[in-house]
Amino acid sequence: MSSETPGEVLRALEATLFASEEPMSIEALAGHLGGLENAIVREAVVELQIHYSDRGVHLVERGKRWHFETAPDLAHLLRREREQVRRLSRAATEVLAIVAYHEPVSRAEIESIRGVQTAKGTLDVLMEAGWIKLAGRREVPGRPVIYATTQEFLDHFGLSSRRDLPGIDELRAAGLLDPVDDAFEALHEEADAAEADGGEPADEIGESSEAGESRG
């Protein structure tokens, strides 16, 4: 539809995003609309985002994919059931943070960072929540499974990408990091250093038993 007017492109884009069951990237939208240039689609998406900025639904970008979602101040109107608030265990919080900041990581790497064995149930809880996933295997002897965060993780925490993750000071101010947790802080500093060389909180769900964990 390369010959369509800007107004027609906007209408087609709006209809496509409204009907799509999954968020769509600029490239996917361009292909769906008949091979439009990515730059044209991106410009139209930004225009739509501005148009919906004060409406009941917003057009938002999550992980380089776009979709409509209810305006934050109106979300309560769509809740039919009262949410049951249950906190993540400390172990699950630590594991989620390590995966988010240093993915992809293996279970052995997670345990090395935490200085404690990690029960399989901890990883299972996070995978059941849809926040982490199996991301293949490390190409080393034994080929251990490695884990990474998911699109659902970004959506749930309102992040456009992992670059929006809070820094160490923000985590501590929010009470999500103990002042004496030197291992995690050192890990975060290593990530910052790696990014400078060229190289991107926990929420509340069901508790899990960590009986199999012991500090080393």
Secondary structure, DSSP 8 states (H G I E B T S, - for coil): -TT--HHHHHHHHHHHHHH-SS-EEHHHHHHHTTS--HHHHHHHHHHHHHHTTTSSEEEEEETTEEEEEE-GGGGGGG--S--------HHHHHHHHHHHHH-SEEHHHHHHHHTB---HHHHHHHHHTTSEEEEEE-SSTT--EEEEE-HHHHHHHT-SSGGGS--HHHHHHTT-S-TT-HHHHHHHHHHHHHHHTT------------TT--B-
